């Protein structure tokens, strides 16, 4: 393979392969809907016979809102459902669209994600390219594309924002403005604004102030609807396709009640108790200790935040960490783990052998995380050939607990990497004052 062809493959290969995978699934759906549904059940366990259901819900909510319907309560216009996204999104998508326009809108957003992959820093080797591709074509990505979830659009524009952050000051301002726009549309991208720390002190202060003022204006302009949206964010079933720091205390609480919870039960009224808060507090204290002790493993090997790969890690890592510790998120949000791979590979390449082994485990952990729904399905379908269904409950619990603890560990390591990258940036804020004294 020539150097030019190799470079082309590293930059555009993931997008091309994902297009082929997307087309193959579309053909399978058209040829055999039942087989397609079974395949999706194996990959995300939350398949739906109707494609692009998340995009359909957003467009239908937009149409209902324009008709004067209060979409933040269950209503007939939305088939008994409600809208729990930002009210700014309704204003932003103020177009004459409805649920009937789902397919073209969904295809557009899905291909935005696929195209945005070409803006990522290209892999430097075949091995790195292979690992990156494994994560890109994972069940998490296919699930996001199959539902045309809003996270697909946010992913694409977050990649664009990272690209702009590597340019001249005016374009960097446009990148931060884009992140603010995304935060107004769906709250959680606000965590990506931690990337402002890459700027010089004066620029940091001005940019941070501008972003904060814009966010506050957006909040007060839609105050009542925003409060309504936040108040109805649902708590998902901890044993399904959800990740979040609440899963372990929530799961333990559920398992203390009677019922076959791994067998498909989904309805459970959940009120946090002192026991749950105790479990949560212990977990967070342990996480804090591991976080503090882990920073030293990365301090001398993490590139500056201004590095394109590290900019991506800062944005994607901050989003994943913020979502993990504040709320539950669907598996589709794991697509932001793609942002972390270029930096993880770069850090591993420049680290001593012991740190390389540590980072290799971290990369493998990311791969396992995005593929765990499929691995779960394969493992327990195989075990189901030899034992009765009730006998699988304990192995399922062990698999679930391992998954949850692994996600905690990955989030702690991501936070340590971000802290190691941020400390030199923070030093610029107090060194001039110290020098004057």
N, C-alpha and C positions, 0 to 999 in steps of 0.2 A: 504494500500500500504506500503510495507516494505521500510526502509530507502534506501537500495541499489537500489531498483526499482525506487523509487522516484528520486534519484540522476540521474539515467540513463535517466528517462523521461525528466528531466529538461535540461540535456546536449544534448541529441540526439533527443528528441521529435520534436523540430522545423524542423530539417532536414528531419526526417521521414515523417512528415505531409506535408512538401513542396514537397517531392518526390511523395507522393500520389496525391497531387493537380496537379502537373506537369503531372503525368500519366493520371489523369482524363481528363485534357484538351487535351492531345494527343489523347486519345480515342474518345473524342467528335469531335475533328477535323477530325479524320479518318471516324467516323460514319456519321457525318452531317456537312459538311463544312459551309453551310449557317448559321446553328444554332450557330456554333462555332464563326463565324464572328460577329453575332449579340451579342453574349455574350461578346466578346472582345470590341465591341462598347460601351457596358454598363460600362466596367471597365476602359478603357483608352481613348476612343473616337478617337483613332488613329490606329485602327486595320488594318491589312493587310492580304489579302488572302494568301500571300506568307509568310511562316514562316522564322524566323531568317534573316530578311532582312538586318540588320546592319552587321552581320557577313559576309553575302554574299557580301556586298559592300566592306568590308575591304579586303577579299580574292580576289575579282575581281580587286580591285585597285593594290594589290600586284602583280597579274599576269600581269596586264597592265604595271606596272612600270618596271618589269623585261624585258618586250618587248621594252622598251625605250620610252613609252608614257609619256608625261607630264601630270600626273594625277591631277595637281593643276589647270587645266583649263578644261572646259567641253570638253569631248572627246567621240568619237563613241565607243571606247573600253569599256567604263563604261556606255554605253547606254545614252550618253548625260549628265551624271553627272560628278562629280569631287570629289576629296579626300580632306577633310579639317582637317585631323588629322596630328599629328607630322610626319615628314619624318623619324624620328628615328624608328617609328613603322614599316615602310616599310622595313627597314634594319633588324630590330629585327625579323620580321616574314619572313625572307628570305628563304622560303621553296617552294618546287615545288607544290604549291596549287593554286586553282582557285575557282571560284564560284561554281563549281561542287562538291567541297569538303565541302560545307557549313554545311550540316546536322551533320556529325561526329564531326567537329570542334565546332559547336554550342552546341551539347550535352555535349562535354567535358567541355567547359567553364561553361555551366549552372550547371553541377554537381559539378564543383569546388566551385561555390558559395554555393550550398546546403551543401556540405561537410564542408566548412569553418565555417558554423554556429556552428558546434560542438566545435570550438575553443573559442567561446565566453564564458565569465564567466557564469556558470549556474545560473538560477534564484533561488531565496531563498524561494519563496513561490508560491502557486498555482495562486494567484492573479497576481503577477509579471509575471509569466510564461504565463498567459492568455493574458495580455496586450502586451507582447513581441511577442507572436504568432500572434495576430491581426495585428501588423505592418508587421511582416515577410510575411504573406500570403496576403498582401494588393495588390490592383491593381498596385501600383508602382513596386513591385517585379515581379508580373506576367507579366507586360509590359516589364520589362528588360529581363526576361527569354524568353518571346515570340519572342523578336527581337534579342536575343543573342547579346545585345549591349556590346561594349567594357567595359562599366562600370561594367558589371558582373565580368569580369576577374580582373579588378582593385579592385573591392570590395574584392574578394577572396584573392588576394595577399596583400591587405592592412590589412586584418584580420591576415594573416600570419606575416606581419611585426610587428603588435601590439603584437602578441604572442612572437616574438623574442625580442622585446624591454623589455620584462619582465624577460629576462634571463641574463646570464653573459656578461661581456663587449664585448667579441668577437662576440657573437651572436647579441648583440645590434647593433654593427657596421654593421652586415649583414642586420639587419632590416632597418637601415637608407639607406644602399646601395640599398635595394629593393625599398624603397620609391623614391629614385632618379631615378632608372630605370623606375618606373611607371610614374614619372614626365616627363622624356624624351619621353615616349611613348604617353602621352596624356595631357601634360601641367598641368592640374589642381591639380594632386596629390602633386604638389610642396607645396601647403598650409599645407600638413601634416607634413612638416619638422619643423613646430613650436614645435613639440614634442621633439626636441633636447634640449629644455630648461630644460628638466628633468635631464640633466647631470651636473656633477660638472663643475666648471668654465673652467678648463684646457681641459677636455674632450669635453665640449661644443664648445670651440674655435677651437679645432683641427677638430672636426666632422663637424662643420658648414663650416669651410674653405674648407675641403675636398669635401663636398657636393656642395658648391658654385663653386669651380673650375671645378668639373665634369660637372655641369650644363652649365657653360660657354663654356667648350670645346665642349659639345654636340651642343650648339647653334651655335658656329662658324663653326663646322664641317658641319652643314646643314643650314647655315644662310639663303640663298635665299629661300629654300623650307619652312623653318620655318616661315619666314616673309609672304610668300604666303599663308601658312595654316592659320595664324592668320588673315590675311586681308580678307579671304573669309568665316570666321565664320559667319553663317547667323543670322539674327534677326528673331526670331519666332513670330508667331501671339500671342499677349498678352492674348487673351481670350481662348486659347487652353491649351494643356498640357505643359506649360512652366512656370518655376519660375525664378525670378530674380528681382533685385531692379529697373530695367528699366521698368517693366511691367506697373506700375501706370502712370508715365509720358507718356509712349508709348500709353497706353490704352486711356488716356484722349485726347491725340493728335488725335488718330484714331477716337474717338467718336465726335470730333469737325468737322470731315469731313462728307459729306453725304454718306449714305449707310446703309444696313442692316447688321451690323457687327456681331451681335450675331446669324444671320441667315445663316452663312456659308461663308461670304465673306473672302477671304484669300489674295488677292493681294492688296498691299497698299505700295506706295513708301514712305519711312519714312526718313526724314531728321530732325535732332534735331534742334529746334529753341530756342531762348532765353526764351520763355515761358516754354519749356520742361526742360531746365537747371534750371530755377527758381523753378519749382515744385520739381525737383530732389534735389536741394540744400536745400530747406525747409524740405523735408523728411529726409535728412541725418542729418541736424542740430537737428531735433526733436529726431531722433534715437540716436544721440550722447548724448543728455541730458538724455534720458531714460537709456541708457547704463551706464553712470556715476553714476546715482542714483540707479541703480539696483545692482551694484557690492556689496554694503554693505549687501544685503540680503543673499549673499552666502559666504562671506569671512570666517565665522567661521564654515561653514558646509561642504565645498567642500573638498574631500580627496586629498591627494598629487597626483601629476601627475604620480608618480611611481606606484600608485594603478592600477591593471589591468583594472578595469572598467573605471578609469579616463584616462588611456592611450588610450583606445578605444574612449572615448569622445573627447580627444584632437585631435586625427587623424580625426575621422569622422566629428566632429563639425567644425574643421578648414576647412575641404574640403567643407562642405555645406555653411559655412559662406563666404569663399573665392569665391565660385562659385556664390553665391547670389549677392554679391556686385560688381563683375567684369563682369559678362555676364549672358545671359539667359541659362538655362539648361532644358532638357527634364524631364518629370516626373520620368523617370527611375532612375535619379540620386538621387532621394529621398530615395533610398535604403540605403544610407549612414546615414540616420536618425536612422537606426537599431543600429549603433555604439553608439548612445547617451543614449539608454534606460537603460543599466545596471547602469551607473553613475547617471542618473536622479533618478532612484529608490533608489539607495544607499544614495544619498543626502537627498531625502525626508524622508527616514527611520531615519536619524540621526538629522533631523531638528526640531525646535519647531513647535507647531501646526499651527501658522500663515504661516510659510514658507512651511509647508507640503501642505497646501491648495493651495499656489502659485505654487508649483511644480506639484501638481495634475492637475492643469489647463494646465501647460506646457506639461505634458504627454498626456492629452486629446487633446491638440492642435496638437501634433505630429500625434496622431491617426487620427484626422479629416483631416489633411493635406494629408496623404497618401491614404485616402479613399475618398477624395472629388470628384474625377471624377465619382465614382459610386453613391455617394450621390447626385451629380448634376444631373446625368441621371435619378435617381429614382424620385427626387423632381419635375423636370420639365416635366417628362412623366406623373406624376400624375396631375400636374397643367394643363397640356395640355388637359386633359379630360374635363375641365370646362371653359377654356377661349381660345380665338383665339391665334394663334402663335405670331402675332405682340404684343399682350398684355403681352407676357412673357419677352419682352426686358428689361423693368425696373427691374423686379425681378431678371433676370439674371445678370444685372449690379450690383445690391446690393449683390448678392451671390459672384460675381467676386471680388468686392471691399472688402468684408469681408475676402475672401480667401487671397487676397494680403496683407491686413493689418495684418492678423493673421501671415502670413509668416514673415513679418517685425518684429513683436513682438517676435516670436520664435527665429529668428536670433539674435536679440538684447539680449535676455536672454541667449542664448548660448554663445555669446561674453562676457557677464558679468560673466558667470560661468568660462569660460576660463581665463579671467582676474583675477578673484578671486583665481584661482589655480596657475596662473603664478606669482603673486606678491611675494609670499614667495620664489619662485625660483629665481626671479630677485634680491631679497634682498641679496642673497649670493654673488652677483657680486660687491656690493658696501660696505657691512659690513666690510670685512677685511681691506679695505682701510680706512674706517672711524675709525676702531679700532686703526690703526697705528697713526692716527692724534690725 
